[in-house]
Amino acid sequence: MKTCIVTGKKPISGFLVSHSNRHVKRWLFPAVTKRTLLNPATGRKVTVMISNRGLRTLKKWQREGKVYNLSTMGSELC
């Protein structure tokens, strides 16, 4: 399933509403992409599903010097 490992964004269900106010079920998908990033905890490259907001958050954490592990991030959300 397409879920961001940092923010936890995942697909949600909603309605497509027409001008006449008819409701049709639909899925709303987040902008999640597969990226290969360097894991600062281990020094190895890890392929992860991450959103653009998640990338910005990781960039901020690097600036602040926060220690994080990409390998264990996805399991924390479940």
C-alpha positions as CSV (number, residue, x, y, z in Angstrom):
1,M,0.0,0.0,0.0
2,K,1.2,3.5,-0.8
3,T,2.0,4.9,2.7
4,C,4.6,7.6,3.5
5,I,7.1,6.3,6.1
6,V,7.5,9.8,7.7
7,T,4.1,11.4,7.8
8,G,1.9,8.2,7.6
9,K,-0.2,9.6,4.7
10,K,-2.2,6.8,3.0
11,P,-5.1,6.6,0.6
12,I,-8.5,7.6,1.9
13,S,-12.0,7.1,0.5
14,G,-14.2,10.0,-0.3
15,F,-16.9,11.2,-2.7
16,L,-16.8,12.7,-6.1
17,V,-19.6,15.2,-6.0
18,S,-21.2,16.4,-9.3
19,H,-22.8,19.8,-10.0
20,S,-26.2,18.1,-9.4
21,N,-24.9,16.9,-6.0
22,R,-24.7,13.2,-6.9
23,H,-22.2,11.3,-4.8
24,V,-19.9,8.6,-6.2
25,K,-17.4,6.8,-4.1
26,R,-13.7,7.4,-5.0
27,W,-10.2,7.0,-3.6
28,L,-8.0,10.0,-2.8
29,F,-4.3,9.0,-3.2
30,P,-1.4,11.0,-1.6
31,A,1.6,12.1,-3.7
32,V,3.9,9.3,-2.5
33,T,6.9,8.3,-4.6
34,K,9.6,5.6,-4.3
35,R,12.9,7.2,-3.4
36,T,16.4,5.8,-2.6
37,L,17.7,7.7,0.4
38,L,20.8,7.4,2.6
39,N,20.0,6.1,6.0
40,P,22.0,8.2,8.5
41,A,21.8,5.6,11.3
42,T,23.5,2.9,9.2
43,G,25.1,4.8,6.3
44,R,23.4,2.5,3.7
45,K,21.0,3.4,1.0
46,V,17.3,2.4,1.6
47,T,14.5,2.5,-0.9
48,V,11.4,4.0,0.7
49,M,7.9,5.3,-0.1
50,I,7.8,8.9,0.9
51,S,5.8,12.0,0.3
52,N,7.1,15.5,-0.6
53,R,6.1,16.7,2.9
54,G,8.1,13.8,4.3
55,L,11.2,14.8,2.3
56,R,11.0,18.3,3.6
57,T,10.7,17.0,7.2
58,L,13.8,14.8,6.7
59,K,15.7,17.8,5.4
60,K,14.7,19.8,8.5
61,W,15.7,17.0,10.8
62,Q,19.2,16.9,9.1
63,R,19.6,20.6,9.6
64,E,18.7,20.3,13.3
65,G,21.0,17.3,13.7
66,K,18.2,14.9,14.8
67,V,19.1,11.2,14.7
68,Y,16.6,8.9,12.9
69,N,16.5,5.5,11.3
70,L,14.7,5.0,8.0
71,S,14.6,1.3,8.4
72,T,12.4,1.4,11.5
73,M,10.2,4.4,10.6
74,G,7.5,2.5,8.6
75,S,7.0,-0.1,11.4
76,E,6.3,2.7,14.0
77,L,3.2,3.9,12.0
78,C,1.5,0.5,11.9
